[in-house]
Amino acid sequence: MIEHFFMCPHCWQEISMLLDPAYSQTYVEDCEVCCNPIELHVDFEEGTLMSFDTKKLGQ
C-alpha cells in the first residue's frame, strides 16, 4: 500500500488515501474532511502510479 495525497474536489482540503499498487481501479470513497463522495481512477503500471484522477459525485 502507498499513501497518496491530493485535493478533495468538493472542499479543496488536502487528504490522503492508501492505494494498492497491485492493480489499477476505479472506485468511490468519501472525503475524510467533508464526507462528500469522490470517484477515484487510479492507474498503476508495474507498481508505479501512472495516473490519479478524481471526479465530484453527488452535488
N, C-alpha and C positions, 0 to 999 in steps of 0.2 A: 504494500500500500504506500502511496505517496500523498503528501499533503499539498494541495494546490490552493493558492489564494486568488481571489477575484472579487469584482464589484457586483453586488446584487443589482439586477436591472430594475428593481422596484424602488429600493430605498437608498441605493448608491453607497451603502456601507461595505467595507471590506470584510469578506467572510472567507472561510476555508472549508474544504471538503476533502475527505480521503478518497482517493481514486485507486482502483485496482488496475495496474498496468498489464495484466494478463490478456485483456481484450478490450476492443472498442465497444461503446454502448451509448444508447440514448435513454434517458430516464428523467423522472420528475422528482424533485426534492424541495422541501420548504426552506426558505431563508431562515437562518438561526436568529436573525435580528427582528425582521418584520413579519415572519411567518407566511409570506406570500409564496405561491408555487413558482418554481423556476424549472424550465425544461433545459436539461443539460445534454449536449452532444460531445462526447469525449472520444478522440481517435488516437490510439496507440499503435506504434509500429516497432516491433522487437523490444517492447518495454519502454520506449521513448515516447513522451507525449508529443504528438504531431499537431493536434488542434484541440481547442476547447472553446465551445460556443454556448452562450446562454440565450434564452428567449423567455420573455414575460408570459405568464399564463394567468388567467383569472381576471384581469381587470377589464 
